[in-house]
Amino acid sequence: GESIASDLALNNNYSVTLAGNRTLGQPTNQTVGQSGSIFVTQDGTGSRTLAYHADWKWAGGTAPTLSTAAASVDRIDYIVDGDINIHAVATLAVA
């Protein structure tokens, strides 16, 4: 699927609507200590999946499975720990 690229020098908070199965790619221009949120919305069809580049590190070593209902919203909070380490947690079904 298509990769979602983000330039972390442009913002800390992002929003994306999944219109197909996607991958949250390796961001560019991250700064150690930078943190923010990514709001992930399912389109009107739903059942879209999101995979993650290896830089994204998850509690317990397991990436979350996002909500799949049409128009559901999940939030990924992150903090940059290094050039290839972005610690992240997901809050599901926030809207």
Salt bridges, closest charged atoms under 4 A:
ASP43 OD2 - ARG48 NH2 2.82
ASP55 OD1 - HIS53 ND1 3.52
ASP77 OD1 - ARG75 NE 2.95
ASP81 OD2 - HIS87 NE2 3.25
